[in-house]
Amino acid sequence: MTLTDPRRDPLTPQFADWLSSLGVKPDDSAEPTALVPAGDLLRVAVLLKQDAFMLLDSVGLDYSTYTEKKPARFCVLHNVFHPHDHRRLFLRVYVPASGELPSLYPVWKAANYLEREVYDLMGVVFSGHPDLRKVLTPDDLEGHPLRKDFPVGETPTLFRDGRFLDPAAFRAGMNGQNAGLTGWKGGQRRGEMNEPLPPVMPATTKEGEPL
């Protein structure tokens, strides 16, 4: 198989035939994309894995403000890639009303952190995932920051345990103006700076001998 494999081009009949052999349909997209029903996702993933495809990335999308009507508000795009003939395929899976999709972890272990990120930032639940926990935002942060209805800009954040994050104070702690909310000050991030200083190396002569 060469790099000019017609199955890489969404405009060729061979691409449509290849997707038909997988039991899915091409999606109208600028990149090679298959529209995969949620119930067929694991079956299609197993076929691709048997053909040596790898899972490179998984991202979530929120179509709540999209101008074109979509089958569901959320979808997940799984980016799979063949390392030998360089075929790339995106699997577009719309999230059903239950808010859950099957996890690809049983097929590709790379789905572990990829799905945790989508769960954290978009709120999509992946059934069958062995350890579906947040991976980027604090455990007690309410909401999912990549949803279109999440507040944007420097918005004060109240955590469940009563902590309050003021953006200006937090930023001051990061740029070294003062300790800020976190007690960390500037680039060294040494807290209150009360840690013992490293020992001073003894002075030496030009030849490296102690003075």
C-alpha positions in Angstrom: 0.0 0.0 0.0 1.4 3.4 -0.9 0.9 6.9 0.4 -1.4 7.6 -2.5 -3.9 5.0 -1.2 -7.3 6.4 -2.5 -8.9 5.4 0.8 -7.2 8.4 2.3 -9.2 10.8 0.1 -12.8 11.5 1.3 -13.7 12.4 -2.3 -12.9 9.0 -3.8 -15.3 6.1 -4.1 -12.7 3.9 -2.5 -13.0 6.0 0.7 -16.7 5.5 0.8 -16.3 1.8 0.1 -13.8 1.4 2.9 -16.2 3.1 5.4 -19.0 0.9 4.1 -16.9 -2.2 4.9 -16.7 -0.9 8.4 -20.5 -0.4 8.5 -20.4 3.4 8.9 -21.1 6.4 6.6 -18.9 9.3 5.7 -19.6 12.6 7.4 -19.5 15.9 5.6 -16.2 17.3 6.8 -13.0 18.8 5.5 -11.1 15.8 7.0 -11.7 12.1 6.4 -14.5 11.5 8.9 -16.9 8.7 9.7 -20.2 9.2 11.4 -20.4 6.4 14.0 -23.5 5.6 16.1 -22.7 5.4 19.8 -23.9 1.8 19.8 -21.5 0.8 17.0 -18.4 2.6 18.4 -16.7 -0.3 20.0 -17.4 -2.6 17.0 -15.8 -0.1 14.6 -12.9 0.6 17.0 -12.1 -3.2 17.2 -12.1 -3.4 13.4 -9.7 -0.4 13.1 -7.5 -1.8 15.8 -7.3 -5.1 14.0 -6.1 -3.1 10.9 -3.3 -1.6 13.1 -4.9 1.8 13.6 -3.8 3.8 16.7 -5.9 6.2 18.7 -4.1 9.6 18.7 -6.6 12.0 20.3 -10.2 12.5 21.5 -11.9 15.8 21.7 -15.4 17.0 22.7 -17.5 19.6 20.8 -20.4 21.6 22.0 -22.8 22.6 19.2 -25.3 24.5 21.4 -24.5 27.8 19.5 -23.7 26.3 16.1 -25.7 27.8 13.2 -26.4 24.4 11.6 -28.7 22.0 13.2 -26.9 18.9 14.7 -28.3 15.6 15.9 -27.2 16.3 19.4 -25.6 19.1 21.4 -22.4 17.2 22.1 -20.2 15.0 20.0 -16.8 13.4 20.5 -14.2 13.1 17.7 -11.8 10.3 18.0 -8.7 10.7 15.8 -7.2 7.4 14.6 -4.1 7.0 12.5 -2.5 4.1 10.6 1.3 4.3 11.1 2.2 2.4 7.9 0.2 3.9 5.1 -0.5 7.2 7.0 -4.3 7.0 6.8 -6.1 9.2 9.2 -9.8 8.9 10.1 -11.9 10.9 12.5 -14.8 9.0 14.2 -17.6 11.5 15.0 -19.9 10.1 17.7 -22.9 12.2 18.8 -23.6 11.9 22.5 -27.1 10.5 23.3 -29.5 12.1 25.7 -28.1 10.0 28.5 -24.8 11.9 28.2 -22.8 8.7 28.0 -20.6 7.1 25.4 -18.8 3.8 25.5 -15.2 4.1 26.5 -12.5 3.1 24.0 -10.2 2.0 26.8 -10.9 -1.7 26.2 -9.6 -1.2 22.6 -6.9 1.4 23.0 -5.3 2.1 26.4 -4.4 5.6 25.1 -8.1 6.5 25.7 -7.5 6.6 29.4 -6.3 10.2 29.8 -7.9 11.4 26.6 -11.4 10.5 27.8 -10.7 11.8 31.2 -9.9 15.2 29.7 -13.2 15.2 27.7 -15.1 14.2 30.8 -13.5 17.0 32.8 -13.8 19.8 30.3 -17.1 18.8 28.5 -18.9 16.6 30.9 -19.2 13.5 28.6 -19.4 10.3 30.6 -17.5 7.3 29.2 -19.1 4.1 30.4 -16.6 1.3 31.0 -13.7 3.6 31.7 -11.7 2.1 34.5 -10.9 5.4 36.3 -13.0 8.3 35.1 -11.8 11.2 37.2 -11.1 14.8 36.4 -7.6 15.4 35.1 -7.2 19.2 34.6 -9.5 21.2 36.8 -9.8 21.0 40.6 -11.9 18.2 42.0 -14.4 20.6 43.6 -14.8 23.0 40.6 -18.4 22.9 39.5 -19.1 22.8 35.7 -17.2 22.0 32.6 -15.0 24.9 31.2 -15.2 24.0 27.5 -19.0 24.0 27.4 -20.4 27.0 25.5 -22.5 28.0 28.6 -19.6 28.1 30.9 -18.7 31.7 32.0 -15.8 33.2 30.1 -13.2 35.7 31.1 -11.8 36.4 34.6 -14.8 35.1 36.7 -14.4 34.7 40.4 -14.7 31.0 41.3 -16.3 29.6 44.5 -15.4 26.0 45.4 -17.6 23.6 47.2 -15.5 23.8 50.4 -15.9 27.5 50.6 -12.6 28.6 49.1 -12.9 31.6 46.8 -10.6 32.3 43.9 -10.3 36.0 42.9 -8.6 36.3 39.5 -6.7 39.5 40.3 -5.2 38.0 43.5 -4.4 34.8 41.8 -2.6 36.6 39.0 -0.6 38.7 41.4 0.6 35.5 43.1 1.8 34.2 39.7 3.7 37.3 38.6 5.5 37.8 41.8 3.8 41.0 43.0 2.7 39.4 46.2 2.0 36.0 47.7 -1.6 36.0 46.3 -4.1 33.5 47.4 -1.8 30.5 47.0 1.1 31.7 49.1 3.4 31.2 46.1 5.4 34.2 44.9 6.9 34.6 41.5 9.0 32.3 39.4 10.7 30.3 42.1 7.3 29.3 43.7 8.9 28.8 47.1 5.8 29.5 49.2 6.6 31.9 52.1 10.3 31.7 51.2 11.1 30.2 54.6 12.8 27.1 53.3 16.5 26.7 54.1 18.8 28.1 51.5 21.1 25.6 49.7 24.6 25.5 51.1 27.2 27.8 49.7 29.9 26.0 47.8 33.4 26.9 49.1 35.5 29.2 47.0 38.3 27.6 45.0 41.4 28.7 43.2 41.6 28.8 39.4 43.0 25.3 39.4 40.0 24.0 41.4 41.8 23.7 44.8 40.1 25.0 47.9 41.2 28.4 49.2 
